[in-house]
């Protein structure tokens, strides 16, 4: 019996490792995927290295609403602050919000999705909670909760993650349902594997590819949600983000008269969304054996 248990434990893992190697090989030979990944890494590096790239934008100067030039690459805002510095420092906050909210939403969504697929008795109740959450008007509720809790970075992260996990749970559950009935899962249960061990050792690695894509997409949606909330005045006023740059431009009335105050933060958001989408598409293509063979 111990030999059978060892085979059940190692064979699926070996198959998953082989599939992961083939997926990575196909992904790194896809120019679009590599370009999108490089673009995402550039944004991450800019956020991490913000103090070494530009000084923190504070105070004011005489160069009010100056157009882009050699001195101010992205121009200045209504208080004379350098927009390049705002975008650089906004990258740090926006990426922090995006990835923090994404990790929290992924953790909750994966747990709910796996439990629903693995335990049929609780699947109906959890499915009802997920469906109810998905039916709610997300943006108005985000605005309401953020307004009641007060503007802060932690509030934004919690609000975005709270309204993002149901979609993750639905995707993970659909993938997990196709795995729980496979022979090696039945063999693990018959041979005495505990629920926690089976979930961690077999079901979680099986849904890991879906989680990888979902992390990237959820992070990009979280950044867009943060920008939307900040643009509506619900963001943290003490820190820079891409949404706050747009909010300041709108509040000062320079949105229509100084195009550079909105163009560059909007381009940063666009770059992140496009990079995340292309990474997800390229990764899905790399996972597909038919696409790899083609």
Buried (B, 14 or more C-beta within 10 A) or exposed (E): EEEEBEEBBEEBEEEBEEEBEBBEEBBEEBEEBBBBBEBBEEBBEBBEEBEEBBEEBEEEEEBBBBEBEEEBBBBBBBBBBBBBBBBBBBBBBBBBBBBBBBBBBBBBBBBBBBBBBBEEEEBEEBBEBBEEBEEEEBEEEBBEBBBEBEBBBEBBBBBBBBBBBBBBBBBBBEBBBEBBEEEBBEBBBEBEBEEEEBBEBBBBBBBEBBBBBBBBBBBBBBBBBBBBBBBBBBBBEEBBBBBBBBBBBBEBEBBEEBBBBBBBBBEBBEBBBBBBBBBBBBBBBBBEEEEBEE
